Amino acid sequence: MPTIIITEPEFSKGAHIFTASGLNCLPSAPAEADLCAAIQHHGARHAIVGIQPYRSSLYDVLQPAAVLARFGVGHDGIDKAQATQARILCTNTPGVLNESVAEHAISLLLAAARHTTKVAAAMTQGAWAPVGGRELRGKTLVIIGCGPIGSAVARIATAAFDMRVIGVIQNTPPREPGFFTKLTSDPAEALPQADFASLHIPATPANAHFVNQQRLALLPTGAWLINTARGAVVDEAALYDALAQGAIGGAALDVFETEPYAPVHPAKDLRTLPNTVLTPHIGSNTADANTRMAQHSLRNVLLAEQGAYSQMNLLNPEVLQSLPPSSGA
C-alpha cells in the first residue's frame, strides 16, 4: 500500500475520500520544503498538491515513476521539464471542476451587474443604500478561451439569461458552438463589444499579462472584467489604473498574481477600489468538485501503481520514453 503525501488544504477538501480509500494518505504543509520533508520522513511514493509553485527540491525527493498529482486542472505550479528529467509522472484532474468554476464565473457576473457585494456590505453596516443595476438579458458577454469551462459559461449565459455571447478561440474550439452568438480568434474584434468579458485561458508563458493596458483600453467604459482562470493572465497594475481612472466599469476577480492576495504595488491595492468584487480563489471549491478531484487524483496514482500509464491524465507523456514498459500500459 503506497504512502501518498497530500498538501493542505487539498487534504481537508477531500478528506472523506482520502481516509476511506484504503491507501496511506497523509497531510502536509504545502510549502515545498515541508512537503519534501514529509515525503522523506514517511517514505512516501507519491504526492498530491494544490496551486502552490514547486520549482526545486521536490523533483529530487520523489522517485522515478512516482506520481505528482495536481488536485485540480491548472498545472502552472508544476515544473513539467524538471519532472520529466526526474522521470516523475505529472497528472491533473480535467473535466471534474468545469461546472463549479463556470457557476462561480456566472455568480461574479451577477454580482457585477447588481452591485451585490457593495449593497450587501452597506446593509451589514446598517445603511440602506440601494444602487441601480443592469439586466443581463441582451447584454454582450465576451468569453476569452472557449475550452470546457468557457463553453459551460456560454451555455449558462445563453440558456439562462439570453445573453449575446462572443467567444474568442485561443487553442481549443468550443464543444457546443451553438451557445455562442459569434466566434473569433481576434480579441481586438470582440472586446470593444463587451458589456462583460470573462477569462478562461491557462497561465502559459504566452498568456502572461494577456489582459494588459492595451487590451483593457479596448473595453467600453462600462464593461466589467471577470477572471476565474489564473491571476497571471492579468496585468494587475494596469487593471488598477483602468479601474481607478474609470476607464472600465469594474473587475470581478477570483484569482490573483500573488495568492493569498498581495498588491503588485503598495499604491495599487485592488481591495481599496469601490468597483471590484474579489473572492479568494473559490471557483472550484465546492463539495461536489472537491470530491471528484480527490477521486481522480487517487485514480491517477492507482493507475501508475498498475502501470496503466495510457489511462492516466498525464501532463508530461514524454516521460514514458524513459520508464520501462508495463503490462498494464
HELIX and SHEET records of a PDB file:
HELIX    1   1 GLU A   10  LYS A   13  1                                   4    
HELIX    2   2 ALA A   15  THR A   19  1                                   5    
HELIX    3   3 GLU A   32  HIS A   42  1                                  11    
HELIX    4   4 LEU A   58  VAL A   61  1                                   4    
HELIX    5   5 LYS A   80  GLN A   85  1                                   6    
HELIX    6   6 ASN A   98  ARG A  114  1                                  17    
HELIX    7   7 THR A  116  THR A  124  1                                   9    
HELIX    8   8 PRO A  148  PHE A  161  1                                  14    
HELIX    9   9 PRO A  177  PHE A  179  5                                   3    
HELIX   10  10 PRO A  187  ALA A  190  1                                   4    
HELIX   11  11 LEU A  191  GLN A  193  5                                   3    
HELIX   12  12 PRO A  205  ASN A  207  5                                   3    
HELIX   13  13 GLN A  213  LEU A  216  1                                   4    
HELIX   14  14 GLY A  231  VAL A  233  5                                   3    
HELIX   15  15 GLU A  236  ALA A  244  1                                   9    
HELIX   16  16 LEU A  270  THR A  272  5                                   3    
HELIX   17  17 ALA A  287  GLN A  306  1                                  20    
HELIX   18  18 TYR A  309  GLN A  311  5                                   3    
HELIX   19  19 PRO A  317  SER A  322  5                                   6    
SHEET    1   A 5 ASN A  24  SER A  28  0                                        
SHEET    2   A 5 THR A   3  THR A   7  1                                        
SHEET    3   A 5 HIS A  46  VAL A  49  1                                        
SHEET    4   A 5 VAL A  67  ARG A  70  1                                        
SHEET    5   A 5 LEU A  89  THR A  91  1                                        
SHEET    1   B 7 LYS A 182  THR A 184  0                                        
SHEET    2   B 7 ARG A 164  VAL A 168  1                                        
SHEET    3   B 7 THR A 140  ILE A 144  1                                        
SHEET    4   B 7 PHE A 196  LEU A 199  1                                        
SHEET    5   B 7 TRP A 224  ASN A 227  1                                        
SHEET    6   B 7 GLY A 250  LEU A 253  1                                        
SHEET    7   B 7 THR A 276  LEU A 278  1                                        
END                                                                             
